[in-house]
C-alpha cells in the first residue's frame, strides 16, 4: 500500500430526488478533488435515498443513468467514487448496492450480503465479497449491517483488502453513533489489520425518516485517524500512512503488536462457524 488520501461524505439524501442527490455527489466529488483525495465514499443508498417500501419503485440497473453520472464524475475529478444505491437486477430483484466508479471508466459493485430483518422483505442479499485492486492500494466494501459479522471483514482482509469502506444508513434513533462504531469497527480494524473508513447518511429523507450522520477512519490498530460527528453534511479527508499496515502485512515487525493475526488462524477449529443449527 502507498500513501493515499481518503474522503468520506455524510450527506442528506432526499428520497426519490435523484437529481438533487447526484448534484450533491457532484459537489462533494469536486471538493474531494480540491483536497487531493484519491478515493471518496458516499453513504448507503445515497443516490435514491434510503427507503425500504419505495425501493422497488426507485431502483435502477447497473450500469444505468445514475452510474453514468458517477463514471463521468470519477473521470472529471480523477478519483474513485463509491456511492450507494438501490439496484434493480434481472428478475426485478432489488439489491442494496455500493458502486465503485474509476477514472478510467471501470465500473464495479458490491451488493450488501447481510440484510437487517426489516430489509429482508424488500431486498435480495448479495453473494460475493469482492476486493477491488488498484496500483496503489486494495479495498473492499461492507455495508452497515455487514460489519456486525466479523467473518466478512476477515475474508476481505485475507483477500488482500487494505481498506474496508463501511457506508451506512443508520437511523437517528442510534443516538451515539460514535460510541457504537468504536465498539465494533475498531475491532474489525484491529483484528484484521485493515483501515476502516465509515460514513453515514445525515438529516432527514423528506418523508420523516432521520439519520444520525458520522464519518470515521480507523487505522489497523483500531486507533482513530480522523472523525466528524458534528451531525451535518460534510466531507472528511485524511491521509493514510501505509507504514503501519505494510509492516504488519509483510510481517516485518519484531513485537506482538505488529502481528498479522489472520496469519496465525487455525481453520481446523472453526467448522462451527458454518453451522446453522445452533
N, C-alpha and C positions, 0 to 999 in steps of 0.2 A: 504494500500500500504506500502511496505517496501522499504528500501534503495536499489536502483538498479543503475547500470551503463549502459548507453545507448550509442550505437555507430551509427554514421551516415556517409555514404560514398558519396562523389561526385566523379564520375568516368567517363572516356571517354569510351563509348560503341561503338565498331566498328560494323557497320551494316552488319549482316549476318555472322560475325565471332564469332560464339557461343563459340568455344573452347577458343579463346582469352579472351572473356568476362568472361567465367567461371573461367579461370586461375586468372584473376584479383580478382574475388569474393573470390576465394580460398586464395589468398594472403592477402586480407583485413580481411577475417574471422580469419586467423591465427594471424594477428596483433591485431585484436579486442580481441582475447583470451589473448594475452600477456598484454593488457591493462585492463584486468579483466572485460570486457563488459559482460553483461547478455543477451543482445539482440543487433543486428546490422541491420540497414535498408539500403538497396541499392535503387537507383533511379528507376523511372518508366521505364519499358521495357528495363532494362539494359542487359538482357540476350541475346536478339537478336539484340539490338539497336533499336532506335525509328525510325519507318517509317510507314507512312500510306499506300502508294501504295504497299509495299512489305510485309505487314503484313500477307496476306493470304498465301504467299509463305513460310514465315519463322515461322509461328505459330506452336506450339507444344501442345500436350494434357497434361493435368494434372490429374494423375501423368504421367510422361514421362521421357525421358532420362535426361533432364536438372534438373528436380525436384529430380531425384535420386541422382544427384551430390549434390544438396542443402541439402538433408537429410543426406548424408554422411558427409558433412562439418559441419552440425549442431551437429551431434553425435561426430565427432572427436574433435571439439572445445568446446563442452559443452555449447553452447549458441543457442539462437533463431536467425534464419536468415530470413529476409524479403527481397524478391527480386522480381523485376518486369519483366513481360514477355508478349508476345502475346500468348494467349491461344486459341487453336483450340478445339471447343467443338462439341457436336452432331449436325449433320446437317450442318457441316462446318461453324458454327457461330464462329466469332473471337472476343475475349474479351481482353481488357487491364486489366491484372490480376496481383495482388500482392500476391505471395505465401509466406506463413509462415511455415518454416521447424523447428521442435522442436527436441531437443536432444534425446527424447525418440522414435523418428520415426514418430510422428504425423505430418501430412501434411494438412494444411488448406489454404484457399484462400479468397481473396476479389476481386470482379470484379467491375471495375470503373462504377459508376452509372450515372454520368453526363458527357456526351461526348461533346467536343468542336464541333463547326459547321463543321470544316474541317475533324473531325474524324468520323462523322456520316455515310458517305458513305462506310466506311471501317470496322467499328466495331459495335458490338451489346453492348447495355448497360446492366449492371448487375441490379438485382432487390432486392438485400439483403444488409443489413447493419449489419454485424456480429460483435460481440465483442469476443475477444479471452481471455479466463481466464487462469491464471497461479496461483500457490500457493502464489506468492509474489506480483503480480500486474495484472491488466487487461488492454488490449489495443485494439484499433480499428485502421483502416486504411481508409484514404480518399486520393484519388489520384488527384493531380494537380487541375483540373477544379472543382472537387467536393468541394474544400474548399471555393468556391465562393457562396455556397449555405448553409447559416447558419443552416438550419434545419438538415443537415447531422451531423454536429458536436454536435448539441443539442441532437439528438437521440442517438448517440454513448455515450455521457456522461450520459444520462438518463438510458441507459442500463448497466452502470457500468464502462465504459472505463475511465481509469485514465490517459492514454497517447493516443494521436492520432498521428500516424505516417503519414507524408504527403510527399510521394515520388513524384517528379516532373520530367518532361522532358520539361523544359521551354527554349525556343529558345534564342539565343544570342541577338535578337532584343530587348528583355526586358533588357535594359542596367542596370537598377537599381533594381536588384532582391531583395536586402536587403530592400530598401525603400518600395517596393511593398509588400513584405511579412510582414513587420512591420505594414502596414496599416490594413491588414485583418486577418493574422494569429494571431496577438496579440489579436484582438477582439474575435476570435474563442476560444482562451485560456482563456481569462478573463471572458467572458460571460458564459462559460460552466464549469469553474473551472477544467480545464484539462491542463496537459502538452501537448505542441505541438512540434513535432520533425520533421523538414523538411529537405529534401535533394534533389539534382538536378543533372542531367547529366551535364557534363562539356566537353569542347573541341568540336572536330568535329567527325561526324559518319563515315567519309571516303567517303561520297558521297556529300560533300559540305554543309551539314546542321550542324550548330554550336549551342552549348548550353552554357548558361552563368554561370552554377555552383552555388554553395552556400550550406551551411549547417547551420541550426539554431535551437536552442532549446529555447522554451519559457515556463515560469512557469505559474501556474494557475492565476496569477495576470497580465499576459501579459508581464512580465519583461524578458529580455534576460538572459539566463543561460550560454549559450556558442554559439559561432558562428565562421564560417570560410568562408570568401568571397574573398579568395586570387585568385580564378579563375584557380585553378589547382587541379589535383587529390589528394585526401587525406581522412583520417579518423579522425573524431572528436568524442572524447569520453568524457562524462561528467557524474557525479553522480547526481542523482535526489534525493533531500531531501523530504521525504514524509510528514514531519510535517505540512507544509502549507496545502496541499491537504487533509490530514486526518482531520485537524482542521475544514476546510470548509465542507467537506463531512459529517462529524459526527455532524456538527452544534454545535461545542464546543466553537466557537468564541463569543466574547462579543461585537464586533463592527460590523458596517455595512460592513466594508471592508472584513470581513470573512464570508459574506453571500453566501450561495449556491443559486444563483439566480434562478436556474431552479425549486427549491422547491416552489418559490413564483409565478410560472406561473398561468395564468388564461385561460386555454384552451378554455373555452366557448366563448372567444372573438376572437379566431384565425381561425374561419371557412374559412375566405377568403384565407388563406394560401393554401388551397387545390383547389381553383378555377383555371380554365384555361381560362376563358372568361374575360380577362381584357386587 
